[in-house]
Amino acid sequence: MHTVELLEEAIELVERAGFKVRSEWLAGRGTGWCELKGQKWLFLDLSETPREQLERVTQCLRGQPQVTSASMSAPLRGVLDVRKAA
């Protein structure tokens, strides 16, 4: 699976995990996540490559407990290094 496809799937998964996602030109400050007024946000830095964005989005996902039971493709599951829930 292509990096851009994995990134798109990872973004969908992070949205299902309750995050609002914004894509912004952050001039290399980096993709990151935070919580503001009780809402979880993921900011994608459009100056980063898709691979860099994917790495940061998967870091965010690894910290979300519901990810292990979420429906996702085998390639994304491999990138996240999570086992399929029984």
Sequence and secondary structure as in RCSB ss.txt:
>XXXX:A:sequence
MHTVELLEEAIELVERAGFKVRSEWLAGRGTGWCELKGQKWLFLDLSETPREQLERVTQCLRGQPQVTSASMSAP
LRGVLDVRKAA
>XXXX:A:secstr
  HHHHHHHHHHHHHHTTEEEEEE  TTS  EEEEETTEEEEEEETTS HHHHHHHHHHHHHT GGGGGS   HH
HHHHHT     
